[in-house]
Amino acid sequence: MANNGSEQSQASDYATQWPIPKFHFSVDLGSGGTASFSEVSGMNVESQIIEYRFGDDKNFTKAKMPGLKKYNNVTLKKGMFKGDTVFWDWYNKITMNTIERTDVKITLMDEKGDALMLWTLKNAWPTKITVTDLKADGNEVAVETLELAHEELTQTKGS
């Protein structure tokens, strides 16, 4: 007989038995303003590889060591609303090598709105805005995209 999940749901610690759904989240842009988003993507970190070999090493291979960390830009998407210029206001603060940097907090929540996971983008700033494409025969919501550069991505457990 197939497991219908009733045993897990009745367990006292069922919250650790099921994976977390990814559709209930919030984004705090810090001093960059606030907005509701439909999608967040690109939260990646990677250690670059340093290859090295001593000239007198008897093994004819290179050793691989972890190098600098590399953080991808994070992409945020949201529907466009009349008079909403949060992205543009922040982006327009860019002047010659100067921008207002802020810590952006992305929180994954449970059904009660309690934080399960928190990701923080340190010193984030807008590097790119993409406005929706316009189609005379389209039937979609207008969506704009904000790409954030940042210097570090950290993850912590929720409350």
C-alpha positions as CSV (number, residue, x, y, z in Angstrom):
1,M,0.0,0.0,0.0
2,A,1.3,3.4,-0.9
3,N,2.3,5.9,1.8
4,N,-0.2,8.7,1.8
5,G,1.8,10.9,4.2
6,S,-0.6,10.5,7.2
7,E,2.0,8.9,9.4
8,Q,4.4,11.8,8.8
9,S,1.7,14.4,9.3
10,Q,0.8,13.0,12.7
11,A,4.4,12.8,13.9
12,S,5.3,15.4,16.5
13,D,8.3,16.5,14.5
14,Y,6.6,16.5,11.1
15,A,8.2,19.8,10.1
16,T,11.5,18.1,9.7
17,Q,10.0,15.2,7.6
18,W,8.9,17.3,4.6
19,P,10.9,19.5,2.3
20,I,10.2,23.3,2.6
21,P,8.0,24.7,-0.2
22,K,9.7,27.6,-1.9
23,F,6.7,29.9,-2.8
24,H,6.3,31.8,0.5
25,F,9.1,34.3,0.8
26,S,9.8,38.0,1.5
27,V,12.5,40.4,0.4
28,D,13.7,43.3,2.4
29,L,15.8,45.7,0.3
30,G,17.1,47.5,3.3
31,S,17.6,51.2,2.5
32,G,16.9,50.4,-1.2
33,G,13.2,50.4,-0.4
34,T,10.7,47.5,-0.2
35,A,8.8,45.6,-2.9
36,S,6.9,42.3,-3.3
37,F,8.6,39.9,-5.7
38,S,7.3,37.0,-7.7
39,E,10.7,35.4,-8.2
40,V,14.2,35.4,-6.8
41,S,17.0,33.6,-8.6
42,G,20.8,33.4,-8.8
43,M,21.7,32.9,-5.1
44,N,24.9,31.0,-5.8
45,V,28.3,30.8,-4.3
46,E,31.3,29.0,-5.7
47,S,34.9,28.6,-4.7
48,Q,37.3,29.2,-7.5
49,I,40.0,26.5,-8.0
50,I,43.7,27.2,-7.7
51,E,45.8,24.6,-9.5
52,Y,49.4,24.3,-8.5
53,R,52.3,21.8,-9.0
54,F,55.8,21.8,-7.6
55,G,58.4,21.4,-10.3
56,D,60.0,18.4,-8.6
57,D,56.7,16.7,-7.7
58,K,56.8,13.0,-8.6
59,N,53.1,13.0,-9.4
60,F,52.5,14.4,-12.9
61,T,49.3,16.2,-11.8
62,K,48.3,19.5,-10.3
63,A,47.0,19.9,-6.8
64,K,43.7,21.6,-6.6
65,M,43.0,24.1,-3.7
66,P,40.1,26.3,-2.9
67,G,40.6,29.9,-3.9
68,L,38.5,33.1,-3.8
69,K,34.8,32.8,-3.4
70,K,32.6,34.0,-6.3
71,Y,29.1,35.2,-5.8
72,N,26.7,35.4,-8.8
73,N,24.4,38.4,-9.2
74,V,20.9,37.8,-7.8
75,T,17.9,38.5,-10.0
76,L,14.6,39.7,-8.6
77,K,11.3,39.8,-10.6
78,K,8.1,41.6,-9.8
79,G,5.0,42.9,-11.4
80,M,4.9,46.5,-12.5
81,F,2.4,48.8,-10.7
82,K,1.3,52.4,-11.6
83,G,3.7,54.9,-10.0
84,D,6.1,52.2,-8.6
85,T,9.6,53.4,-9.2
86,V,11.5,51.7,-6.3
87,F,14.0,50.0,-8.7
88,W,14.6,53.2,-10.7
89,D,15.0,55.4,-7.6
90,W,17.7,53.1,-6.2
91,Y,19.4,52.7,-9.6
92,N,19.4,56.4,-10.3
93,K,21.6,57.0,-7.2
94,I,24.5,55.5,-9.1
95,T,27.2,58.2,-9.8
96,M,30.8,57.8,-10.8
97,N,32.0,54.7,-8.8
98,T,29.5,55.6,-6.0
99,I,26.3,53.8,-5.1
100,E,24.2,53.3,-2.0
101,R,25.0,49.7,-0.9
102,T,22.6,47.9,1.4
103,D,22.2,44.5,2.9
104,V,19.3,42.7,1.3
105,K,17.5,40.0,3.3
106,I,15.6,37.2,1.6
107,T,13.4,35.1,4.0
108,L,11.8,31.8,3.3
109,M,8.7,31.4,5.5
110,D,6.3,28.7,6.7
111,E,2.5,28.9,6.4
112,K,2.3,31.0,9.6
113,G,4.8,33.5,8.2
114,D,7.6,32.4,10.5
115,A,11.1,32.5,9.1
116,L,12.6,29.1,8.2
117,M,15.7,30.3,6.3
118,L,17.3,33.7,5.9
119,W,19.8,34.7,3.2
120,T,21.6,38.0,3.4
121,L,23.3,39.7,0.4
122,K,26.0,41.9,1.9
123,N,26.6,45.4,0.3
124,A,24.1,44.8,-2.5
125,W,23.5,47.4,-5.2
126,P,21.5,47.4,-8.5
127,T,23.5,46.7,-11.6
128,K,20.8,46.1,-14.1
129,I,17.1,46.8,-14.6
130,T,15.1,45.0,-17.4
131,V,11.7,46.4,-18.3
132,T,9.0,44.0,-19.6
133,D,8.6,43.4,-23.3
134,L,5.5,44.9,-24.7
135,K,3.2,42.9,-27.0
136,A,0.0,44.2,-28.6
137,D,-1.5,40.6,-28.6
138,G,0.0,39.6,-25.2
139,N,-2.0,38.4,-22.3
140,E,0.6,38.5,-19.5
141,V,1.4,40.7,-16.5
142,A,4.1,43.4,-17.0
143,V,7.2,42.2,-15.1
144,E,10.3,44.1,-14.4
145,T,13.6,42.6,-13.4
146,L,16.3,43.9,-11.0
147,E,19.8,42.4,-10.9
148,L,21.8,43.0,-7.8
149,A,25.6,42.7,-7.4
150,H,26.8,41.9,-3.9
151,E,29.9,40.9,-2.0
152,E,28.8,38.0,0.1
153,L,25.9,35.6,0.5
154,T,25.2,34.1,3.9
155,Q,22.5,31.7,5.1
156,T,21.1,31.3,8.6
157,K,18.3,29.3,10.1
158,G,15.0,31.1,10.8
159,S,13.6,31.7,14.3
